[in-house]
Amino acid sequence: MMTPREQVCKACDGTGLQADDENWQYKCPVCGGDGILDLEGNYETARTVAVDENNRVLD
């Protein structure tokens, strides 16, 4: 089943992953790594992302 384009996460382009400027990949915080947005508006609360001294995300 193909996902309608309106539901694809635009932050990660549907991959579920994002990369920083050093190309370290991490789970997309917008869609939670699913690659699909919940159109019903049931979003998790925002969380603070832990980073190291080089601003790399610590998961």
N, CA and C atoms as a LAMMPS dump frame, in Angstrom:
ITEM: TIMESTEP
0
ITEM: NUMBER OF ATOMS
177
ITEM: BOX BOUNDS ff ff ff
-5.0000000000000000e+02 5.0000000000000000e+02
-5.0000000000000000e+02 5.0000000000000000e+02
-5.0000000000000000e+02 5.0000000000000000e+02
ITEM: ATOMS id mol type element x y z
1 1 1 N 0.841 -1.185 0
2 1 2 C 0 0 0
3 1 3 C 0.884 1.246 0
4 2 1 N 0.627 2.133 -0.902
5 2 2 C 1.418 3.358 -0.998
6 2 3 C 0.843 4.42 -0.069
7 3 1 N 1.732 5.192 0.541
8 3 2 C 1.335 6.249 1.444
9 3 3 C 1.068 7.521 0.658
10 4 1 N -0.076 8.187 0.917
11 4 2 C -0.321 9.464 0.245
12 4 3 C 0.779 10.474 0.577
13 5 1 N 1.127 11.288 -0.376
14 5 2 C 2.227 12.251 -0.216
15 5 3 C 1.985 13.214 0.947
16 6 1 N 0.734 13.491 1.282
17 6 2 C 0.434 14.417 2.383
18 6 3 C 0.872 13.842 3.728
19 7 1 N 0.962 12.508 3.836
20 7 2 C 1.313 11.874 5.092
21 7 3 C 2.809 11.623 5.24
22 8 1 N 3.572 11.759 4.182
23 8 2 C 5.015 11.522 4.254
24 8 3 C 5.663 12.671 5.022
25 9 1 N 6.504 12.322 5.976
26 9 2 C 7.199 13.323 6.788
27 9 3 C 8.135 14.136 5.895
28 10 1 N 7.957 15.434 5.904
29 10 2 C 8.776 16.307 5.063
30 10 3 C 10.143 16.575 5.681
31 11 1 N 10.287 16.349 6.975
32 11 2 C 11.57 16.573 7.639
33 11 3 C 12.603 15.519 7.227
34 12 1 N 12.152 14.272 7.045
35 12 2 C 13.086 13.193 6.681
36 12 3 C 12.771 12.609 5.307
37 13 1 N 11.803 13.159 4.619
38 13 2 C 11.362 12.709 3.293
39 13 3 C 10.945 11.241 3.297
40 14 1 N 10.349 10.817 4.413
41 14 2 C 9.794 9.477 4.488
42 14 3 C 10.774 8.375 4.848
43 15 1 N 12.049 8.716 5.085
44 15 2 C 13.038 7.683 5.406
45 15 3 C 13.036 7.312 6.884
46 16 1 N 12.576 8.223 7.734
47 16 2 C 12.603 7.981 9.176
48 16 3 C 13.927 8.343 9.809
49 17 1 N 14.893 8.786 8.995
50 17 2 C 16.216 9.143 9.498
51 17 3 C 16.581 10.564 9.085
52 18 1 N 17.349 11.224 9.924
53 18 2 C 17.933 12.507 9.582
54 18 3 C 19.432 12.404 9.811
55 19 1 N 20.189 13.296 9.209
56 19 2 C 21.64 13.293 9.37
57 19 3 C 22.111 14.694 9.72
58 20 1 N 23.126 14.765 10.575
59 20 2 C 23.69 16.069 10.903
60 20 3 C 24.755 16.438 9.868
61 21 1 N 25.453 17.545 10.1
62 21 2 C 26.422 18.021 9.112
63 21 3 C 27.665 17.133 9.012
64 22 1 N 27.868 16.214 9.961
65 22 2 C 28.964 15.243 9.855
66 22 3 C 28.457 13.904 9.335
67 23 1 N 27.212 13.87 8.894
68 23 2 C 26.542 12.709 8.316
69 23 3 C 26.279 11.591 9.327
70 24 1 N 26.196 11.919 10.624
71 24 2 C 25.74 10.961 11.625
72 24 3 C 24.235 10.863 11.475
73 25 1 N 23.702 9.657 11.361
74 25 2 C 22.267 9.494 11.181
75 25 3 C 21.586 9.178 12.508
76 26 1 N 20.371 9.689 12.657
77 26 2 C 19.575 9.448 13.852
78 26 3 C 18.1 9.451 13.492
79 27 1 N 17.295 8.914 14.391
80 27 2 C 15.857 8.797 14.174
81 27 3 C 15.226 10.183 14.071
82 28 1 N 14.356 10.369 13.104
83 28 2 C 13.704 11.653 12.88
84 28 3 C 12.833 12.019 14.084
85 29 1 N 13.067 13.186 14.701
86 29 2 C 12.266 13.585 15.857
87 29 3 C 10.855 14.06 15.481
88 30 1 N 10.62 14.364 14.224
89 30 2 C 9.306 14.859 13.802
90 30 3 C 8.301 13.722 13.693
91 31 1 N 8.687 12.646 13.032
92 31 2 C 7.769 11.518 12.82
93 31 3 C 8.067 10.34 13.745
94 32 1 N 9.116 10.439 14.548
95 32 2 C 9.475 9.352 15.448
96 32 3 C 10.137 8.186 14.762
97 33 1 N 10.638 8.384 13.546
98 33 2 C 11.317 7.33 12.822
99 33 3 C 10.404 6.508 11.927
100 34 1 N 9.122 6.866 11.872
101 34 2 C 8.173 6.129 11.039
102 34 3 C 8.191 6.566 9.581
103 35 1 N 8.535 7.816 9.337
104 35 2 C 8.501 8.351 7.977
105 35 3 C 7.125 8.827 7.564
106 36 1 N 6.136 8.615 8.425
107 36 2 C 4.753 8.993 8.137
108 36 3 C 4.23 9.858 9.279
109 37 1 N 3.548 10.948 8.931
110 37 2 C 2.972 11.828 9.933
111 37 3 C 1.577 11.366 10.311
112 38 1 N 1.235 11.556 11.565
113 38 2 C -0.097 11.243 12.067
114 38 3 C -0.99 12.45 11.792
115 39 1 N -1.891 12.323 10.839
116 39 2 C -2.743 13.454 10.457
117 39 3 C -3.83 13.747 11.472
118 40 1 N -4.028 12.864 12.446
119 40 2 C -5.04 13.087 13.466
120 40 3 C -4.549 14.014 14.561
121 41 1 N -3.288 14.364 14.554
122 41 2 C -2.749 15.309 15.53
123 41 3 C -2.36 14.684 16.85
124 42 1 N -2.154 13.389 16.908
125 42 2 C -1.744 12.714 18.134
126 42 3 C -0.223 12.69 18.214
127 43 1 N 0.362 13.823 18.521
128 43 2 C 1.82 13.936 18.564
129 43 3 C 2.32 13.776 19.982
130 44 1 N 3.509 13.22 20.116
131 44 2 C 4.145 13.125 21.421
132 44 3 C 4.611 14.517 21.84
133 45 1 N 4.833 14.681 23.114
134 45 2 C 5.338 15.96 23.592
135 45 3 C 6.792 16.118 23.169
136 46 1 N 7.221 17.348 23.032
137 46 2 C 8.59 17.632 22.621
138 46 3 C 9.548 17.195 23.72
139 47 1 N 10.734 16.774 23.312
140 47 2 C 11.739 16.363 24.283
141 47 3 C 13.047 17.055 23.958
142 48 1 N 13.867 17.23 24.971
143 48 2 C 15.182 17.803 24.792
144 48 3 C 16.12 16.711 24.298
145 49 1 N 16.891 17.018 23.276
146 49 2 C 17.809 16.057 22.694
147 49 3 C 19.173 16.23 23.343
148 50 1 N 19.744 15.131 23.825
149 50 2 C 21.076 15.172 24.434
150 50 3 C 22.13 15.157 23.331
151 51 1 N 23.103 16.063 23.429
152 51 2 C 24.183 16.133 22.449
153 51 3 C 25.525 16.148 23.178
154 52 1 N 26.581 15.762 22.456
155 52 2 C 27.919 15.836 23.038
156 52 3 C 28.529 17.203 22.729
157 53 1 N 29.813 17.365 23.052
158 53 2 C 30.46 18.679 22.867
159 53 3 C 30.567 19.087 21.397
160 54 1 N 30.402 18.138 20.477
161 54 2 C 30.411 18.437 19.042
162 54 3 C 29.005 18.536 18.458
163 55 1 N 27.996 18.613 19.327
164 55 2 C 26.571 18.707 18.943
165 55 3 C 26.089 17.474 18.174
166 56 1 N 26.675 16.31 18.45
167 56 2 C 26.173 15.067 17.89
168 56 3 C 25.102 14.52 18.819
169 57 1 N 24.028 14.037 18.251
170 57 2 C 22.916 13.527 19.049
171 57 3 C 23.33 12.232 19.742
172 58 1 N 23.038 12.157 21.034
173 58 2 C 23.332 10.96 21.819
174 58 3 C 22.034 10.19 22.024
175 59 1 N 21.896 9.068 21.334
176 59 2 C 20.698 8.234 21.488
177 59 3 C 21.001 6.991 22.249
